[in-house]
């Protein structure tokens, strides 16, 4: 599984992501909501970790998890 910077936070909605702040890992989780201007997103609560607001202005970046494409199958 690869991580890719997702500058368009709306595209991360519902996705499993990692949040990095100032070049350091901050939190991971699922994006639950995004403000229309993409200034804030919410990571859903998981286990003992509560729901959390993530602020772009604080240097936060969203990295989305992408699974590699399945290998092509030759049917000939």
N, C-alpha and C positions, 0 to 999 in steps of 0.2 A: 504494500500500500504506500502510495506517495502522498506527500503534502505539497499543496500549491497555494501560493498567496492568492487570496480572493479579495481584491480591492472593492468589488461591488458587493457590499454586505447583503443586499437583497437576494442575491443568488445563493447565499449561504443559508437562507431560511430553511429550517427543517433538517439541515445537514449536521453531521458530526464534525466538529472543528477543534483546532487548537488555537488558543489566544496567546500571542506573544506581545510583551510590552517592553519597549526599549531593548530589543534583541534578546530577551530572556523569556523562557516559558513561564506563563502566568496561570493558565487554566485550560481545561478541555471540557467539552460537553456538546450539547445539541442547541443550535440557535432556535429560540422560541419566538422571538419577535425582533423587528428592526424598525427604527423610526424612519419616516418617509425621507428625511434628509440624510440618512445613514450616519448620523452623529452618535447614535447609541444603539446597542443591541442587547438582548437578554439571553443569557444562557440558562437553560432549564435546570431545575433542581434535580439532583441525582444522589440517592443514598443520604448520607449525612451532610452533603453539600447543598446549600440553599441556592435559590434562584439569584442571579447576579447581573447587574447592569455593567456593560462594558462601554467605555467612552473612547471614541476615536481620538479626541483631543489629548488624551493622556498617553498617546503614542502606541495604542493597541493596534495590532494587525491580526487579521483572521486568516488562518491556513486551513483549507478544506482537505479532507481525505478523499482521494480518488483511487478506486480499485483499477488495476491494469485491465486493459481490454482483453477479453478472452481470445485465445489463439484461434486463428481462422481454421476452419475445417474444410478440407478438400473432399467433395463428394464425388469426384470423377475417378 
